[in-house]
Amino acid sequence: MQLDEHRARMILDSSHAAWSRGDIEGVLSNYVDDLTYYCNTGGPDGGPLSIVGKQALRHMLQPIADVAESVSVSGILPLQRWDRARQDRVLHSP
């Protein structure tokens, strides 16, 4: 299946809604089983962290969700603000 802007936004919205409910399985439903998740920090040597596989990502996310005081995503997401700014540049560029 092709990933276009509409599908990417649906995946993002689904993931954010699941995270807001504290539903780790809902978040993970948007990932393939053999995923590789990269984070710019948190690796064992102080560098980037990479997590391979859905079970490993679950193992990382669950403790965060268990202690988070708030898991809701509210207001305008930074992505939406960036997207509007990008569109303004395109529409108003010389």
Secondary structure by P-SEA (a helix, b strand, c coil): ccccaaaaaaaaaaaaaaaaaccccccccccccbbbbbbccccccccbbbbccaaaaaaacccccccccccccccccaaaaaaaaaaaaaaccc
